[in-house]
């Protein structure tokens, strides 16, 4: 064979090998680099972080970002042995929600057409839904406004019975003050309620006026989005926090 003769290598095979190796590396990275840390807890009507109740059952915070979450549990939820929902969806708008690719049992192509997300579908009866429409919020302590970039971020899942409180508050802040929630300080509290055991409530506590702080909050808004969209671990949900574990500021 001549020295100048080249041996043809099937390009398709080489590309496929690279693609499969890159995909495997990406999957491994995603699994090992899942964000870890703290969820805010409202269990039993107690506002807590790391099992430590907050003074007065309230905290002054800045809600850096929020998203919708739909979650469907096939079996009745047991807080003592929590399991992830079999179908769930995340999105900034309710109109864009569809089952997450990692959901173990997707119930429909989109939430809008899902029978489990229809009013009156609650297996317990009544006018409710089998699928629960909740909110995820990313919070920093208002005390950390002087160091927004380094502030620990805590995630809160607003229960279905308090979602209207959040929606009303966020709408009022936006319509009246012309600010998104990240532009104001918010007092977040948990109060007793005879019908739902407790309610998570929100109250305006002043605008944030410093230009540099607002810019830092806008930057942090983008940075925390991956945390808000973090999926459930199997078999149980895992807490999430931006950055290394830090003592709570509330």
Order of alpha helices (4+ residues) and beta strands (2+ residues): alpha-beta-beta-beta-beta-beta-beta-beta-alpha-beta-beta-alpha-beta
